[in-house]
C-alpha cells in the first residue's frame, strides 16, 4: 500500500487535485473579498453628452417660466422647429406635436426638440437651418423691444445689474481713490462676470440670482474682478517704483498699504495670503475694484508716456486688464481682444463685451459717463 502512495501514478493526480482545490479556495476567498469591498460593482461611464444634458436641465429647470409676453414667441419657435424636424424625421415631428398638444407645456416641447437637436448634432444641413431659424427669431425679438446687445437680453444680465447696483458705493469709492471713471472699472467687471453666464450658470441660478450678488472668484483669479495674485503683487510694486513705466506718481504710492490692525479672514480665505484675503471678501468688494482701477490707471500712464494715449478706449484697457502687463505694448493701432468665451451659442471677447457695456448706456443712472475718464 505504501508503495502505491509513493508511486508517480498516485502522486501526480494527487498533487493536481490538491493544488486545484487550493486554487479554487483562493478564488472563492478572492471573490468574497471583492464582493465585500464592492470591487465588482459596475462603475459606469460618463456619457459624452453629459455637459449638454446638464445645460438643458439648467435651461429648462423649475425656474423656467413662460410669461404672457414670451408665450407667443415660444409657440412660434416651437412650430418652426417642429416643421424643421419634419423635413428630416416626420415621425419625430408628429410625436413632438402630439406631446405638446397633450401636455400643453411649451417647456416639454422645447426639451423634446433639444433632444432631437442632440441626435442631429452631426447633421450639417439640419444644424445650419436651425442656427438660421434661431438667429432670425432672435433678431425679431430684438426688434420687438429687446436689446441690440444680444447677451443683455438674457436673464443673467438682469441679475448682474442688480448686484452691481448694490456695489455702487465700493466702486465709486475705489474710483475716487485712484482717479479712474467708475464706468471704466465696471466695464472690466462686466467682462469678468459675464463670461461666467455659460461656464457657471448653476452659480447664477443658485447664488447670484436669489441673492443678487456678484460671483466671487477664489481659484487662481480672485475677487469679483478676477485679479491674479501675481498681478496684484505687480500692481502694488509698480505703485512705489518711480522707474516703472506704470508709475502713477507719489500721490498714489500708499493706496494699497496694508492695515495691520484689520482682520481680513473669513471662512473662505483663511489659508490664503493677506494680499488675496483682501480680494476675497464676501460683501465688501472695495479692494477688487481698487486693484482693477489702479491697474487701469497704470496701463493708461504707460501708453500716455509712450505717446499713444488710450484714456478713452475702454475696450483696449479692458483687453489689457484681461491679458496682463506682458501684453501691454503701446502702439498706434492696438487690437481689441482678450480671452474668448461663449454666451449661449455665440462667441465673444473680453474687450468686446466691455465695449458693448460701456457704450450701451446700461446702468447709466448708477455709473454715468464722465467727461474726464482718468484724472491727471
Buried (B, 14 or more C-beta within 10 A) or exposed (E): EEEEEEEEEEEEEEEEEEEEEEEEEEEEEEEEEEEEEEEEEEEEEEEEEEEBEEBBEBBBEEEEEBEEEEEEBBBEBBEBBBEBBBEBBEEBBEBBBEBBEEEEEBBBBBBBBBBBBEEBEEEEEBEEBBEEBBEEBBEEBBEEEBBEBBBBBBEBBEBBBBBBBBBBEBBBEBBEBBBBBBBBBBBBBBBBBBBBBBEBBEBBBEBBBEEBBBBBBBEEBBBBBBBBBEBBEBBBEBBBEEEBBBBBEEEBBEBBEEEEEEEBEEEEBEEBEEBBBBBBBEEEBBBBBBBBBBBBBBBBBBBBEBEBBBBEBBBBBBBBBBBBBEEBEBEEEBEBBBBEBEBBEEEBBBBBBBBBBBBBEBBEEBBEEBEEBBEE
